[in-house]
Amino acid sequence: MRAREWLIAFRYGCPAEYGVPTLPSWEQCRDEDGRLALRERDADEPFISAANPVTVRR
């Protein structure tokens, strides 16, 4: 799903009315090795982690 489609659907009503799925609720955490990780709020295990995150300029 492209972010543009989600934003347009959000601006004009509930995204579910346009067939756009709801965004997952993720939280940032650290795993046992101290790596940055993302997990769902209800889950115990992260689904993705970054061994060496870096700061990126945009």
N, C-alpha and C positions, 0 to 999 in steps of 0.2 A: 504494500500500500504506500503510495507516495504521500509525503507530508502535506503537499499542496491540497490533495483531495480531502484529507482529513480536516485541514483547516477550513476549507470552504464549507464542508458539511457542518462543522462546528459553528461557524458564524451564522448559518441560516437555520439552525435548529439542532435537534439531537442527531448525532452522526448515525445512530442505529436506524433512524428513519430512512436514510439514504443507502443502507446496506454496508456502511463502514463499520468494521469491528471496533470494539472499545480498546483503548490502550491498556496494556498490562501495567500492574502496579509493581514496580521493581524498587529495591532498595540497595544502596551501596553498602558494602561490608568488607571486611578483611578475612581471608582464610587463615588457616593455622600457620602458614608460612609467611604471613604478613602481606600477601599480594592483594591488590585491589580486585574485588569481585562483585558481581551483580547476582541477586537472587530475588525470587518472588517473595512477597511479604509473608506468606504462610509457609514457605519451604525452609528446610534446615540446610540444604545443600545449595551452593551457588551453581548457576548454569553456565557461567563464563567468568574467567579471571584473566588478569593481565600480569605477567611476570615482571615486566619492566615498563610501567606507564611513563610517558613523557609529556611535558607541557607543549601544547601546540598553539602557535599564533595564527589567528584567522585574519 
